[in-house]
Amino acid sequence: HNMLNPEDEPLVPFVTQRLEGRPGPVVAVSDWMRAVQDQIREWVPQPFVSLGTDGWGLSDTRGALRRHFLVDAESITVQALAMLARSGDIDAETVTRAIKTYQLDDPSAADAGNTEGSG
């Protein structure tokens, strides 16, 4: 619409409307391809990071795979903290503590997760 109607008031994408003026970074996550959530990156006004496995198939528990690709809950938490540290909202020491607390460098420390395909 915007390209074909240069004299009209530009339309603002829904995701931009919903996020505009909200504080904090956006961490978009999929345990599949990052390309899925990257489709909205252009319209997100906040700092944006995308986490995903990019379709790499490995044979392990769901939890270990999510930890390996850093898309488990603990990794998402640390990524959000890292973005807050980058913007100066928290100190980097908080991020370092979280990495150690959640043992992000150890795939075997991850919750095994559901192996039925639904979790």
C-alpha positions as MATLAB code, in Angstrom:
seq = 'HNMLNPEDEPLVPFVTQRLEGRPGPVVAVSDWMRAVQDQIREWVPQPFVSLGTDGWGLSDTRGALRRHFLVDAESITVQALAMLARSGDIDAETVTRAIKTYQLDDPSAADAGNTEGSG';
ca = [
       0.000    0.000    0.000;
       2.626    2.566    1.027;
       4.701    2.196   -2.151;
       1.684    2.519   -4.444;
       0.123    5.407   -2.532;
       2.951    7.899   -1.951;
       0.589   10.791   -1.226;
      -1.393    8.944    1.458;
      -0.511    8.765    5.114;
       1.789    5.716    5.401;
       0.244    2.653    7.000;
       2.115    1.352   10.056;
       2.506   -2.430   10.406;
       0.560   -4.043   13.249;
       3.695   -5.341   15.004;
       5.195   -1.822   14.944;
       2.006   -0.371   16.429;
       2.000   -2.950   19.234;
       5.680   -2.500   20.148;
       6.146    1.224   19.559;
       7.060    3.059   22.746;
       7.550   -0.118   24.763;
      10.782   -0.462   26.709;
      13.370   -3.181   26.370;
      14.753   -5.416   23.667;
      12.911   -8.042   21.631;
      14.195  -11.620   21.703;
      12.415  -13.655   19.023;
      12.873  -17.418   19.326;
      12.064  -20.576   17.411;
      13.413  -24.076   17.830;
      13.397  -24.201   14.052;
      14.695  -21.604   11.559;
      15.595  -18.042   12.611;
      14.250  -16.962    9.225;
      10.708  -17.377   10.592;
      10.944  -14.646   13.210;
      13.399  -12.595   11.120;
      10.454  -11.803    8.824;
       9.248   -9.152   11.286;
      12.675   -7.719   12.187;
      12.280   -4.767    9.809;
       9.170   -3.552   11.622;
      10.306   -3.975   15.235;
      11.428   -0.592   16.586;
      13.415   -2.005   19.543;
      16.794   -3.738   19.471;
      16.000   -7.183   18.042;
      17.791  -10.504   18.248;
      16.699  -13.758   16.689;
      17.490  -17.187   18.130;
      16.910  -20.452   16.285;
      18.413  -23.756   15.227;
      18.411  -23.009   11.491;
      17.079  -26.477   10.821;
      20.137  -28.417   11.918;
      19.062  -31.902   12.917;
      21.014  -33.661   15.635;
      20.166  -36.764   17.598;
      19.769  -35.877   21.268;
      17.069  -34.983   23.783;
      14.973  -31.921   23.029;
      16.404  -30.169   26.064;
      20.015  -30.840   25.068;
      19.348  -29.682   21.508;
      17.654  -26.511   22.669;
      20.604  -25.854   24.979;
      23.100  -26.619   22.187;
      21.438  -24.042   19.927;
      20.790  -21.666   22.865;
      17.017  -21.577   22.354;
      16.007  -23.036   25.741;
      14.367  -20.879   28.427;
      17.631  -20.237   30.243;
      19.411  -19.154   27.061;
      16.551  -16.832   26.133;
      16.783  -15.278   29.602;
      20.530  -14.745   29.246;
      20.095  -13.249   25.757;
      17.546  -10.757   27.095;
      19.907   -9.874   29.954;
      22.788   -9.443   27.486;
      20.732   -7.026   25.415;
      19.806   -5.075   28.550;
      23.497   -4.918   29.494;
      24.405   -3.722   25.997;
      21.906   -0.884   26.319;
      23.258    0.033   29.764;
      20.120   -0.958   31.696;
      21.955   -3.587   33.768;
      25.601   -4.412   34.383;
      27.509   -7.109   32.485;
      28.241   -8.930   35.746;
      24.555   -9.874   35.948;
      24.849  -11.581   32.563;
      28.005  -13.434   33.611;
      26.286  -14.649   36.795;
      23.289  -15.897   34.804;
      25.542  -17.778   32.353;
      27.230  -19.536   35.275;
      23.991  -20.133   37.178;
      22.277  -21.702   34.162;
      25.437  -23.547   33.016;
      24.895  -22.476   29.417;
      28.171  -23.998   28.273;
      27.029  -27.482   29.351;
      24.342  -29.137   27.158;
      23.991  -31.936   29.727;
      22.829  -29.380   32.325;
      19.674  -28.716   30.291;
      16.276  -30.133   31.155;
      15.703  -33.238   29.005;
      12.415  -31.805   27.751;
       9.478  -33.617   26.235;
      10.463  -36.268   23.692;
       6.945  -36.797   22.317;
       7.186  -33.928   19.851;
       4.879  -31.556   21.686;
       7.180  -29.754   24.059;
];
